[in-house]
Amino acid sequence: MNQEPEKIRMYRYYDLIMVLFVTVLILSNIASSAKIVDWGISLFGIPLAFDAGTILFPISYIFGDVLTEVYGFRRSRRVIWAGFAALAFSSLILAIVKILPGEAAWQEYAGQSAYDSILGGMSTGGIVIASLLAYLVGEFSNSVTLAKIKVKTAGRFLWIRTIGSTLIGQGFDTLIFVTVATLLGVFPWVIWGSLVVTNYIFKVGIEALMTPATYLVVSKLKQAESEDYYDQDTRFKFFAMN
């Protein structure tokens, strides 16, 4: 049931989902800069190592799927830009904290090197640029793909559009993030292939495994919000907030 584009509606859970989306996004990026995880196994000779943010980041795509499926592309776009602004602001604050002088006792038990190792990635140009570029391209391609498939399938086969949009969105996101971060010296080239393959498989796998939960959340939200938006006449503009 679509609304007139100019009609303003109030939703019960839209703001809550936005907050959860932004929180997961920031936490996943901090985890990405903090640790590289190695399962000690390989796939076709490629070690399955991945940045720790991979554990959380797919959840943001699930939120993105829910937002577009229930509220439509325009409202999903607003959340995507809110996430972009929050991620950029977080990086700025961590960069400022990085250059502030450390207190003597803190230098003893932690020190600047500890900060640089764990949070430095979020405050340096390489990972920030990689994260922001990958985030925008990945999230928008995910949202547009889901919205268009929904119209084409007349709202049937939710699993096709959630998984299909993730295959595209996570593909762009993973490739851009790892490649840009590697080009800017965040990761060594020797693990580029491992990071791309492992991150992509892991993220898409989580989305597929979470499909029943996505079905449940979407169904409950559509009932609670009395909304099931179809982007039939939507102009997929990226640089807009309304």
MARBA-3410 file (N, C-alpha, C, O; in Angstrom, 1 decimal):
242
0.9,-1.2,0.0,0.0,0.0,0.0,0.9,1.2,0.0,1.5,1.6,1.0 ~ 1.0,1.9,-1.1,1.9,3.0,-1.3,1.2,4.3,-0.8,0.0,4.4,-0.7 ~ 2.1,5.3,-0.4,1.6,6.6,0.0,1.9,7.6,-1.2,2.7,7.3,-2.0 ~ 1.2,8.7,-1.1,1.6,9.8,-2.0,3.0,10.2,-1.6,3.3,10.3,-0.4 ~ 3.9,10.5,-2.6,5.2,10.9,-2.2,5.3,12.1,-1.3,6.2,12.2,-0.5
4.3,13.0,-1.5,4.4,14.3,-0.7,3.7,14.1,0.7,3.8,14.9,1.6 ~ 3.0,13.0,0.9,2.3,12.7,2.2,3.3,12.3,3.3,4.1,11.4,3.1 ~ 3.2,13.0,4.4,4.1,12.7,5.5,3.4,11.8,6.5,2.3,12.0,6.9 ~ 4.1,10.7,6.8,3.6,9.7,7.7,4.5,9.5,8.9,5.7,9.6,8.7 ~ 4.0,9.2,10.0,4.8,8.9,11.2,4.7,7.4,11.4,3.7,6.7,11.3
5.9,6.8,11.6,6.0,5.3,11.8,6.5,5.0,13.2,7.2,5.8,13.9 ~ 6.1,3.9,13.7,6.4,3.5,15.1,7.8,3.1,15.3,8.5,3.3,16.3 ~ 8.4,2.4,14.3,9.7,1.7,14.5,10.8,2.2,13.5,11.9,1.7,13.6 ~ 10.5,3.1,12.6,11.4,3.6,11.7,12.7,4.2,12.3,13.8,3.8,12.0 ~ 12.5,5.0,13.3,13.6,5.7,14.0,14.5,4.7,14.8,15.7,4.8,14.8
13.8,3.7,15.4,14.5,2.6,16.1,15.4,1.8,15.2,16.5,1.5,15.5 ~ 14.9,1.5,14.0,15.7,0.7,13.0,16.9,1.6,12.5,17.9,1.0,12.3 ~ 16.6,2.9,12.4,17.7,3.7,12.0,18.9,3.7,13.0,20.0,3.6,12.7 ~ 18.5,3.8,14.3,19.5,3.8,15.4,20.2,2.5,15.4,21.5,2.5,15.5 ~ 19.5,1.4,15.3,20.2,0.1,15.3,21.1,-0.1,14.1,22.2,-0.6,14.2
20.7,0.4,12.9,21.5,0.3,11.7,22.8,1.1,11.9,23.9,0.6,11.6 ~ 22.7,2.3,12.4,23.9,3.2,12.5,24.8,2.6,13.6,26.0,2.6,13.4 ~ 24.3,2.1,14.7,25.1,1.5,15.7,25.9,0.3,15.2,27.1,0.2,15.4 ~ 25.2,-0.6,14.5,25.9,-1.8,13.9,27.0,-1.3,12.9,28.0,-1.9,12.9 ~ 26.7,-0.3,12.1,27.6,0.2,11.1,28.9,0.7,11.8,30.0,0.3,11.3
28.8,1.5,12.8,30.0,2.0,13.5,30.7,0.9,14.2,32.0,0.9,14.1 ~ 30.1,0.1,14.9,30.7,-1.0,15.6,31.5,-2.0,14.6,32.6,-2.4,14.9 ~ 30.9,-2.2,13.5,31.5,-3.1,12.5,32.8,-2.5,12.0,33.8,-3.2,11.7 ~ 32.8,-1.2,11.8,34.0,-0.5,11.2,35.1,-0.5,12.3,36.3,-0.6,11.9 ~ 34.7,-0.3,13.5,35.7,-0.3,14.6,36.4,-1.7,14.7,37.6,-1.8,14.8
35.5,-2.7,14.6,36.0,-4.1,14.7,36.9,-4.4,13.5,37.9,-5.2,13.7 ~ 36.6,-3.9,12.4,37.4,-4.1,11.2,38.8,-3.6,11.3,39.7,-4.2,10.9 ~ 38.9,-2.5,12.0,40.3,-1.9,12.1,41.0,-2.5,13.3,42.2,-2.3,13.4 ~ 40.3,-3.2,14.2,40.9,-3.7,15.4,41.5,-5.1,15.3,42.5,-5.3,15.9 ~ 41.0,-5.9,14.4,41.5,-7.3,14.4,41.2,-8.0,13.1,40.2,-7.8,12.4
42.2,-8.8,12.6,42.0,-9.7,11.5,41.9,-11.1,12.1,42.8,-11.6,12.8 ~ 40.8,-11.8,11.7,40.5,-13.1,12.3,41.0,-14.2,11.2,40.7,-14.0,10.0 ~ 41.6,-15.2,11.7,42.1,-16.3,10.9,41.5,-17.6,11.4,41.9,-18.0,12.5 ~ 40.7,-18.3,10.7,40.1,-19.6,11.1,41.1,-20.8,11.0,40.8,-21.8,11.5 ~ 42.2,-20.5,10.3,43.2,-21.6,10.1,42.8,-22.6,9.1,43.4,-23.7,9.0
41.8,-22.3,8.2,41.4,-23.2,7.1,41.5,-22.4,5.8,41.5,-21.2,5.8 ~ 41.5,-23.1,4.7,41.6,-22.5,3.4,40.6,-23.0,2.4,40.0,-24.1,2.6 ~ 40.3,-22.2,1.4,39.3,-22.6,0.4,40.0,-22.4,-0.9,40.3,-21.3,-1.4 ~ 40.2,-23.5,-1.6,41.0,-23.5,-2.9,42.3,-22.9,-2.8,42.8,-22.1,-3.7 ~ 43.0,-23.1,-1.6,44.3,-22.6,-1.4,44.3,-21.2,-0.8,45.4,-20.6,-0.6
43.1,-20.5,-0.7,43.1,-19.2,-0.2,42.7,-19.2,1.3,41.6,-19.7,1.7 ~ 43.6,-18.7,2.2,43.3,-18.8,3.7,42.0,-18.0,4.0,41.8,-16.9,3.4 ~ 41.1,-18.5,4.8,39.9,-17.9,5.2,40.1,-16.9,6.3,39.7,-17.2,7.5 ~ 40.8,-15.8,6.1,41.0,-14.8,7.0,40.1,-13.6,6.7,39.9,-13.3,5.5 ~ 39.6,-12.9,7.7,38.7,-11.8,7.5,38.8,-10.8,8.6,39.2,-11.1,9.7
38.5,-9.5,8.3,38.5,-8.5,9.3,37.3,-8.7,10.2,36.3,-9.2,9.8 ~ 37.5,-8.4,11.5,36.5,-8.8,12.5,35.1,-8.1,12.3,34.1,-8.6,12.8 ~ 35.1,-7.0,11.6,33.9,-6.3,11.3,32.9,-7.1,10.4,31.7,-6.8,10.4 ~ 33.5,-8.1,9.7,32.7,-9.0,8.9,31.6,-9.7,9.7,30.5,-10.0,9.1 ~ 31.8,-9.9,11.0,30.8,-10.6,11.8,29.6,-9.7,12.0,28.5,-10.3,12.0
29.8,-8.4,12.1,28.6,-7.5,12.3,28.1,-6.9,11.1,26.9,-6.7,10.9 ~ 28.9,-6.6,10.1,28.5,-5.7,9.0,27.3,-6.3,8.2,26.5,-5.5,7.8 ~ 27.2,-7.6,8.0,26.1,-8.1,7.2,24.7,-7.8,7.9,23.7,-7.7,7.2 ~ 24.8,-7.6,9.2,23.5,-7.2,9.9,23.0,-5.9,9.4,21.8,-5.7,9.3 ~ 23.9,-5.0,9.1,23.5,-3.7,8.6,22.8,-3.9,7.2,21.8,-3.1,6.9
23.2,-4.9,6.4,22.5,-5.1,5.2,21.1,-5.7,5.4,20.2,-5.5,4.6 ~ 21.0,-6.5,6.4,19.7,-7.0,6.8,18.7,-5.9,7.1,17.6,-5.8,6.7 ~ 19.2,-4.9,8.0,18.4,-3.7,8.3,18.1,-3.0,7.0,17.0,-2.5,6.8 ~ 19.1,-2.9,6.1,18.8,-2.2,4.8,17.7,-2.9,4.0,16.9,-2.2,3.4 ~ 17.8,-4.2,4.0,16.7,-4.9,3.3,15.3,-4.7,3.9,14.4,-4.4,3.2
15.3,-4.7,5.2,14.0,-4.5,5.9,13.5,-3.1,5.6,12.3,-2.9,5.4 ~ 14.4,-2.1,5.7,14.0,-0.7,5.4,13.4,-0.5,4.0,12.3,0.1,3.9 ~ 14.1,-1.0,3.0,13.6,-0.9,1.7,12.4,-1.7,1.4,11.4,-1.2,0.8 ~ 12.3,-2.9,1.9,11.1,-3.7,1.8,9.9,-3.1,2.4,8.8,-3.2,1.8 ~ 10.0,-2.6,3.5,8.8,-2.1,4.3,8.5,-0.6,3.9,7.4,-0.3,3.6
9.6,0.2,4.0,9.4,1.7,3.8,9.7,2.3,2.5,9.3,3.4,2.2 ~ 10.4,1.5,1.6,10.7,2.0,0.3,12.1,2.6,0.2,12.7,2.9,1.2 ~ 12.5,2.9,-1.0,13.9,3.4,-1.3,14.1,4.8,-0.7,15.2,5.0,-0.1 ~ 13.2,5.7,-0.8,13.4,7.0,-0.3,13.7,7.1,1.2,14.6,7.8,1.6 ~ 12.9,6.3,2.0,13.2,6.3,3.4,14.5,5.5,3.8,15.2,5.9,4.7
14.7,4.5,3.0,16.0,3.8,3.2,17.2,4.7,2.8,18.2,4.6,3.5 ~ 17.0,5.5,1.8,18.1,6.4,1.4,18.4,7.4,2.6,19.6,7.7,2.8 ~ 17.4,7.8,3.3,17.7,8.7,4.4,18.5,8.1,5.5,19.4,8.7,6.1 ~ 18.2,6.8,5.7,19.0,6.1,6.7,20.4,5.8,6.3,21.4,5.9,7.1 ~ 20.6,5.5,5.0,21.9,5.3,4.4,22.8,6.5,4.6,23.9,6.5,5.0
22.2,7.7,4.3,23.0,9.0,4.5,23.2,9.3,5.9,24.3,9.8,6.3 ~ 22.3,8.9,6.8,22.5,9.1,8.2,23.7,8.2,8.7,24.5,8.7,9.5 ~ 23.7,7.0,8.2,24.8,6.1,8.6,26.2,6.6,8.0,27.2,6.6,8.7 ~ 26.2,7.2,6.8,27.4,7.8,6.2,27.9,8.9,7.1,29.1,9.0,7.4 ~ 27.0,9.8,7.5,27.3,11.0,8.3,27.9,10.5,9.7,28.9,11.1,10.2
27.2,9.5,10.3,27.7,9.0,11.6,29.0,8.4,11.5,29.9,8.5,12.4 ~ 29.3,7.6,10.5,30.6,7.0,10.3,31.7,8.0,10.1,32.8,7.8,10.6 ~ 31.4,9.0,9.2,32.4,10.0,9.0,32.7,10.8,10.3,33.8,11.1,10.6 ~ 31.7,11.1,11.1,31.8,11.8,12.3,32.6,11.0,13.3,33.5,11.6,14.0 ~ 32.3,9.7,13.4,33.1,8.8,14.3,34.6,8.8,14.0,35.4,8.9,14.8
34.9,8.8,12.7,36.3,8.8,12.2,36.9,10.1,12.6,38.1,10.1,13.0 ~ 36.2,11.2,12.4,36.8,12.5,12.8,37.1,12.6,14.3,38.2,13.0,14.6 ~ 36.2,12.1,15.1,36.4,12.2,16.5,37.6,11.3,16.9,38.4,11.7,17.7 ~ 37.7,10.1,16.4,38.8,9.2,16.7,40.1,9.8,16.2,41.2,9.6,16.8 ~ 40.1,10.5,15.1,41.3,11.2,14.6,41.8,12.3,15.5,43.0,12.5,15.8
40.8,13.0,16.1,41.1,14.1,17.0,41.7,13.5,18.3,42.7,14.0,18.8 ~ 41.1,12.5,18.8,41.5,11.8,20.0,43.0,11.3,19.8,43.8,11.4,20.7 ~ 43.2,10.8,18.6,44.6,10.2,18.3,45.7,11.2,18.5,46.8,10.9,19.0 ~ 45.5,12.5,18.2,46.5,13.5,18.2,46.6,14.2,19.6,47.6,15.0,19.8 ~ 45.6,14.0,20.4,45.7,14.6,21.7,46.8,14.0,22.6,47.0,12.7,22.5
47.5,14.7,23.4,48.5,14.2,24.3,48.0,13.2,25.3,47.0,13.4,25.9 ~ 48.7,12.1,25.5,48.2,11.0,26.4,48.7,11.3,27.9,49.9,11.8,28.0 ~ 47.9,11.0,28.8,48.3,11.2,30.2,49.4,10.1,30.6,49.4,9.1,30.1 ~ 50.2,10.5,31.6,51.4,9.7,31.9,51.0,8.3,32.3,51.6,7.3,31.8 ~ 50.1,8.1,33.2,49.7,6.8,33.7,49.1,6.0,32.6,49.3,4.8,32.5
48.3,6.6,31.7,47.7,5.9,30.6,48.8,5.4,29.6,48.7,4.3,29.1 ~ 49.8,6.2,29.4,51.0,5.8,28.6,51.7,4.6,29.2,52.2,3.8,28.4 ~ 51.6,4.4,30.5,52.3,3.3,31.1,51.5,2.0,30.9,52.1,1.0,30.5 ~ 50.2,2.0,31.1,49.5,0.7,31.0,48.8,0.5,29.6,48.4,-0.6,29.3 ~ 48.8,1.5,28.8,48.2,1.3,27.4,49.2,1.9,26.4,49.9,1.2,25.7
49.2,3.2,26.3,50.1,3.9,25.4,49.5,4.2,24.0,48.5,3.6,23.6 ~ 50.2,5.1,23.3,49.7,5.5,22.0,49.8,4.4,21.0,48.9,4.3,20.1 ~ 50.7,3.5,21.1,50.8,2.4,20.2,49.6,1.5,20.3,49.2,1.0,19.2 ~ 49.1,1.3,21.5,47.9,0.5,21.6,46.7,1.1,21.0,45.9,0.5,20.3 ~ 46.6,2.4,21.2,45.5,3.2,20.5,45.6,3.1,19.0,44.6,2.8,18.3
46.8,3.3,18.5,47.0,3.3,17.1,46.7,1.9,16.5,46.2,1.8,15.4 ~ 47.0,0.9,17.2,46.8,-0.5,16.7,45.4,-0.9,16.7,44.9,-1.5,15.7 ~ 44.6,-0.4,17.7,43.2,-0.9,17.8,42.2,0.1,17.1,41.4,-0.3,16.4 ~ 42.4,1.4,17.4,41.4,2.4,16.9,42.0,3.3,15.8,41.3,4.1,15.2 ~ 43.3,3.1,15.6,44.0,3.9,14.6,43.4,3.8,13.2,43.4,4.7,12.4
43.0,2.6,12.9,42.5,2.3,11.5,41.2,3.2,11.2,41.0,3.6,10.1 ~ 40.4,3.4,12.2,39.2,4.2,12.0,39.5,5.7,11.9,38.6,6.4,11.5 ~ 40.7,6.1,12.3,41.0,7.5,12.3,42.1,7.8,11.2,42.5,9.0,11.1 ~ 42.4,6.9,10.4,43.4,7.1,9.3,42.7,7.2,8.0,41.7,6.5,7.8 ~ 43.3,7.9,7.0,42.7,8.1,5.8,42.3,6.9,5.0,41.2,6.8,4.4
43.2,5.9,5.0,43.0,4.7,4.2,41.7,4.0,4.5,40.9,3.8,3.6 ~ 41.5,3.6,5.7,40.4,2.7,6.0,39.1,3.6,6.1,38.0,3.0,5.8 ~ 39.2,4.9,6.4,38.0,5.7,6.4,37.5,5.9,5.0,36.3,5.8,4.7 ~ 38.4,6.2,4.0,38.0,6.4,2.6,37.5,5.1,2.1,36.4,5.1,1.4 ~ 38.2,4.0,2.4,37.7,2.7,1.9,36.3,2.4,2.4,35.4,1.9,1.7
36.1,2.6,3.7,34.8,2.3,4.4,33.7,3.1,3.8,32.6,2.6,3.5 ~ 33.9,4.4,3.7,32.9,5.3,3.2,32.5,5.0,1.7,31.3,5.0,1.4 ~ 33.5,4.8,0.9,33.2,4.6,-0.5,32.5,3.2,-0.7,31.4,3.1,-1.4 ~ 33.0,2.2,0.0,32.4,0.9,-0.1,30.9,0.9,0.5,30.0,0.3,-0.1 ~ 30.8,1.6,1.6,29.5,1.7,2.2,28.4,2.3,1.3,27.3,1.7,1.1
28.7,3.4,0.7,27.8,4.1,-0.1,27.4,3.3,-1.3,26.2,3.1,-1.6 ~ 28.4,2.8,-2.1,28.1,2.0,-3.3,27.4,0.7,-2.9,26.4,0.3,-3.6 ~ 27.8,0.0,-1.9,27.2,-1.2,-1.5,25.8,-1.1,-1.0,24.9,-1.8,-1.4 ~ 25.5,-0.1,-0.1,24.2,0.1,0.4,23.2,0.5,-0.6,22.1,0.0,-0.7 ~ 23.6,1.5,-1.5,22.7,2.0,-2.5,22.4,0.9,-3.5,21.3,0.8,-4.0
23.4,0.2,-4.0,23.2,-0.9,-4.9,22.3,-2.0,-4.3,21.4,-2.5,-5.0 ~ 22.4,-2.3,-3.1,21.6,-3.2,-2.4,20.1,-2.8,-2.3,19.2,-3.5,-2.7 ~ 19.9,-1.5,-2.0,18.6,-1.0,-1.8,17.9,-0.9,-3.2,16.7,-1.2,-3.3 ~ 18.6,-0.3,-4.2,18.0,-0.2,-5.5,17.6,-1.6,-6.1,16.6,-1.7,-6.7 ~ 18.5,-2.5,-6.0,18.3,-3.9,-6.5,17.1,-4.5,-5.8,16.2,-5.1,-6.5
17.0,-4.4,-4.5,15.8,-5.0,-3.8,14.5,-4.3,-4.2,13.5,-5.0,-4.5 ~ 14.5,-3.0,-4.3,13.3,-2.2,-4.7,12.8,-2.6,-6.1,11.6,-2.8,-6.3 ~ 13.8,-2.8,-7.0,13.4,-3.1,-8.4,12.9,-4.5,-8.5,12.0,-4.8,-9.3 ~ 13.6,-5.5,-7.8,13.1,-6.9,-7.9,11.7,-7.0,-7.3,10.9,-7.8,-7.7 ~ 11.5,-6.2,-6.2,10.1,-6.3,-5.6,9.0,-5.9,-6.5,8.0,-6.6,-6.6
9.3,-4.9,-7.3,8.3,-4.4,-8.3,8.1,-5.5,-9.4,7.0,-5.8,-9.8 ~ 9.3,-6.0,-9.9,9.2,-7.0,-10.9,8.5,-8.3,-10.5,7.8,-8.9,-11.3 ~ 8.7,-8.7,-9.2,8.0,-9.9,-8.8,6.7,-9.7,-8.1,6.1,-10.6,-7.5 ~ 6.2,-8.5,-8.1,4.9,-8.1,-7.5,4.9,-8.5,-6.0,3.9,-8.9,-5.5 ~ 6.0,-8.3,-5.4,6.1,-8.6,-3.9,6.2,-10.0,-3.5,6.3,-10.3,-2.3
6.3,-10.9,-4.5,6.5,-12.3,-4.1,8.0,-12.7,-4.0,8.9,-11.9,-4.4 ~ 8.2,-13.8,-3.4,9.6,-14.4,-3.3,10.6,-13.4,-2.6,11.6,-13.0,-3.2 ~ 10.3,-13.0,-1.4,11.1,-12.1,-0.6,12.6,-12.6,-0.6,13.5,-11.8,-0.6 ~ 12.8,-13.9,-0.5,14.1,-14.4,-0.3,15.0,-14.2,-1.6,16.2,-14.0,-1.5 ~ 14.3,-14.1,-2.8,15.1,-13.8,-4.0,15.6,-12.4,-3.9,16.8,-12.2,-4.3
14.8,-11.4,-3.5,15.3,-10.1,-3.5,16.3,-9.8,-2.3,17.2,-9.0,-2.5 ~ 16.1,-10.4,-1.2,17.0,-10.2,-0.1,18.4,-10.8,-0.4,19.4,-10.1,-0.2 ~ 18.4,-12.0,-0.9,19.7,-12.6,-1.2,20.3,-12.1,-2.5,21.5,-11.8,-2.5 ~ 19.4,-11.8,-3.5,19.9,-11.3,-4.7,20.5,-9.9,-4.6,21.6,-9.6,-5.1 ~ 19.9,-9.0,-3.8,20.4,-7.7,-3.6,21.7,-7.7,-2.7,22.6,-6.9,-2.9
21.8,-8.7,-1.8,23.0,-8.9,-1.1,24.2,-9.3,-1.9,25.3,-8.9,-1.8 ~ 23.9,-10.3,-2.8,25.0,-10.7,-3.8,25.6,-9.5,-4.5,26.8,-9.5,-4.7 ~ 24.8,-8.6,-4.9,25.3,-7.4,-5.6,25.9,-6.4,-4.7,27.0,-6.0,-4.9 ~ 25.1,-6.0,-3.7,25.6,-5.0,-2.7,26.9,-5.4,-2.0,27.8,-4.6,-1.9 ~ 26.9,-6.6,-1.5,28.1,-7.1,-0.8,29.3,-7.3,-1.7,30.4,-7.1,-1.3
29.0,-7.6,-3.0,30.0,-7.8,-4.0,30.7,-6.4,-4.2,32.0,-6.4,-4.1 ~ 30.0,-5.4,-4.4,30.5,-4.0,-4.6,31.3,-3.6,-3.3,32.4,-3.1,-3.3 ~ 30.6,-3.8,-2.2,31.1,-3.3,-0.9,32.5,-4.0,-0.6,33.5,-3.3,-0.3 ~ 32.5,-5.3,-0.7,33.7,-6.1,-0.3,34.9,-5.7,-1.3,36.0,-5.5,-0.8 ~ 34.6,-5.7,-2.6,35.7,-5.4,-3.5,36.2,-4.0,-3.4,37.4,-3.8,-3.4
35.3,-3.1,-3.2,35.8,-1.7,-3.1,36.5,-1.5,-1.8,37.6,-0.9,-1.8 ~ 36.0,-2.0,-0.7,36.6,-1.8,0.6,38.0,-2.4,0.7,39.0,-1.7,1.0 ~ 38.2,-3.6,0.3,39.4,-4.3,0.4,40.4,-3.7,-0.6,41.6,-3.5,-0.3 ~ 40.0,-3.4,-1.8,40.9,-2.9,-2.8,41.4,-1.5,-2.5,42.6,-1.3,-2.5 ~ 40.5,-0.6,-2.1,40.9,0.8,-1.7,41.8,0.8,-0.5,42.8,1.5,-0.4
41.4,0.0,0.5,42.2,-0.1,1.8,43.6,-0.6,1.5,44.6,-0.2,2.1 ~ 43.7,-1.6,0.6,45.0,-2.2,0.2,45.8,-1.2,-0.6,47.0,-1.0,-0.3 ~ 45.2,-0.5,-1.5,45.9,0.5,-2.3,46.5,1.6,-1.4,47.5,2.2,-1.7 ~ 45.7,1.9,-0.3,46.2,3.0,0.6,47.0,2.5,1.8,47.3,3.2,2.7 ~ 47.4,1.2,1.7,48.3,0.7,2.7,47.8,0.1,4.0,48.5,-0.2,4.9
46.5,0.0,4.0,45.8,-0.5,5.3,46.1,-2.0,5.4,46.5,-2.5,6.5 ~ 45.9,-2.8,4.3,46.2,-4.2,4.3,47.3,-4.5,3.3,47.4,-3.8,2.3 ~ 48.1,-5.5,3.5,49.1,-5.9,2.5,48.5,-6.6,1.3,47.4,-7.3,1.5 ~ 49.0,-6.5,0.1,48.5,-7.1,-1.0,48.5,-8.7,-0.9,47.7,-9.3,-1.6 ~ 49.4,-9.2,-0.1,49.5,-10.7,0.0,48.2,-11.3,0.5,47.9,-12.5,0.2
47.3,-10.5,1.2,46.1,-11.1,1.8,44.9,-10.5,1.1,43.7,-10.7,1.5 ~ 45.1,-9.8,0.0,44.0,-9.1,-0.7,42.9,-10.2,-1.2,41.7,-10.1,-0.9 ~ 43.4,-11.2,-1.9,42.5,-12.2,-2.3,41.7,-13.0,-1.2,40.6,-13.2,-1.3 ~ 42.5,-13.2,-0.2,41.9,-13.9,1.0,40.8,-13.1,1.6,39.7,-13.6,2.0 ~ 41.0,-11.8,1.8,40.1,-10.9,2.4,38.8,-10.7,1.5,37.7,-10.8,2.0
39.0,-10.6,0.2,37.9,-10.4,-0.7,37.0,-11.7,-0.7,35.8,-11.6,-0.5 ~ 37.6,-12.8,-0.9,36.8,-14.1,-1.0,36.1,-14.4,0.4,35.0,-14.7,0.4 ~ 36.9,-14.3,1.4,36.4,-14.7,2.7,35.3,-13.8,3.2,34.2,-14.2,3.7 ~ 35.5,-12.5,3.1,34.5,-11.5,3.4,33.2,-11.7,2.7,32.1,-11.6,3.2 ~ 33.3,-11.9,1.4,32.2,-12.0,0.5,31.4,-13.3,0.9,30.1,-13.2,1.0
32.0,-14.4,1.0,31.4,-15.6,1.3,30.7,-15.5,2.7,29.5,-16.0,2.8 ~ 31.4,-15.0,3.6,30.9,-14.9,5.0,29.7,-14.0,5.1,28.6,-14.3,5.7 ~ 29.7,-12.8,4.4,28.6,-11.8,4.4,27.4,-12.4,3.8,26.3,-12.3,4.3 ~ 27.6,-12.9,2.6,26.4,-13.5,1.9,25.9,-14.7,2.6,24.6,-14.9,2.6 ~ 26.7,-15.5,3.2,26.3,-16.6,4.0,25.4,-16.2,5.2,24.4,-16.9,5.4
25.8,-15.2,5.9,25.0,-14.7,7.0,23.7,-14.2,6.5,22.7,-14.5,7.2 ~ 23.6,-13.5,5.4,22.4,-13.0,4.9,21.4,-14.2,4.6,20.3,-14.2,4.9 ~ 22.0,-15.2,4.0,21.2,-16.4,3.6,20.7,-17.1,4.9,19.5,-17.5,5.0 ~ 21.5,-17.3,5.9,21.1,-17.9,7.1,20.1,-17.1,7.9,19.3,-17.7,8.6 ~ 20.2,-15.8,7.7,19.2,-14.9,8.5,17.9,-14.7,7.7,17.1,-13.9,8.2
17.7,-15.3,6.6,16.5,-15.2,5.8,15.2,-15.4,6.6,14.3,-14.6,6.5 ~ 15.1,-16.5,7.4,13.9,-16.7,8.2,13.7,-15.5,9.2,12.5,-15.1,9.4 ~ 14.7,-15.0,9.8,14.6,-13.9,10.7,14.1,-12.6,9.9,13.3,-11.9,10.4 ~ 14.7,-12.5,8.7,14.3,-11.3,7.9,12.8,-11.4,7.6,12.1,-10.4,7.6 ~ 12.3,-12.6,7.2,10.9,-12.8,6.9,10.1,-12.4,8.1,9.0,-11.7,7.9
10.5,-12.8,9.3,9.7,-12.6,10.5,9.6,-11.1,10.8,8.5,-10.5,11.0 ~ 10.8,-10.4,10.7,10.8,-9.0,11.0,10.0,-8.2,10.0,9.2,-7.3,10.4 ~ 10.2,-8.5,8.7,9.4,-7.8,7.7,8.0,-8.0,7.8,7.2,-7.0,7.7 ~ 7.5,-9.2,8.1,6.1,-9.5,8.3,5.5,-8.7,9.5,4.5,-8.1,9.4 ~ 6.2,-8.7,10.6,5.8,-8.0,11.8,5.7,-6.5,11.6,4.8,-5.8,12.0
6.8,-6.0,10.9,6.8,-4.5,10.7,5.7,-4.1,9.7,5.1,-3.0,9.9 ~ 5.5,-4.8,8.7,4.4,-4.5,7.7,3.0,-4.4,8.4,2.2,-3.5,8.2 ~ 2.8,-5.3,9.4,1.6,-5.3,10.1,1.5,-4.1,11.1,0.5,-3.4,11.2 ~ 2.6,-3.9,11.8,2.7,-2.8,12.8,2.6,-1.4,12.2,2.0,-0.5,12.8 ~ 3.2,-1.3,11.0,3.3,0.0,10.4,2.2,0.2,9.3,2.0,1.3,8.8
1.4,-0.8,9.0,0.4,-0.8,8.0,1.1,-0.2,6.7,0.5,0.7,6.0 ~ 2.2,-0.8,6.4,3.0,-0.3,5.2,3.6,-1.5,4.5,4.1,-2.4,5.1 ~ 3.6,-1.4,3.2,4.3,-2.3,2.3,4.6,-1.6,1.0,3.8,-1.7,0.0 ~ 5.7,-0.8,1.0,5.9,0.1,-0.1,6.5,-0.5,-1.3,7.3,-1.4,-1.3 ~ 5.9,-0.1,-2.5,6.4,-0.5,-3.8,7.0,0.7,-4.5,6.3,1.7,-4.7
8.2,0.6,-5.0,8.9,1.7,-5.6,8.6,1.7,-7.1,9.5,1.6,-8.0 ~ 7.3,1.8,-7.5,6.9,1.7,-8.9,7.2,3.0,-9.7,7.6,2.9,-10.8 ~ 7.1,4.1,-9.1,7.4,5.4,-9.8,8.5,6.1,-9.1,8.7,7.3,-9.4 ~ 9.4,5.4,-8.4,10.5,6.1,-7.7,11.6,6.5,-8.7,11.9,5.7,-9.5 ~ 12.1,7.7,-8.5,13.3,8.1,-9.2,14.4,7.9,-8.2,14.5,8.5,-7.2
15.3,7.0,-8.6,16.4,6.5,-7.7,17.5,7.5,-7.7,18.6,7.3,-8.2 ~ 17.2,8.7,-7.0,18.2,9.7,-6.8,19.0,9.3,-5.5,18.5,8.9,-4.5 ~ 20.3,9.5,-5.6,21.2,9.2,-4.5,21.4,10.4,-3.6,21.5,10.3,-2.4 ~ 21.6,11.6,-4.2,22.0,12.8,-3.4,20.7,13.6,-3.0,20.5,14.7,-3.5 ~ 20.0,13.0,-2.1,18.8,13.6,-1.6,18.5,13.0,-0.2,18.9,11.9,0.1
17.9,13.8,0.7,17.7,13.4,2.0,16.2,13.2,2.3,15.9,12.6,3.4 ~ 15.3,13.7,1.5,13.9,13.6,1.8,13.3,12.4,1.2,12.1,12.1,1.3
END
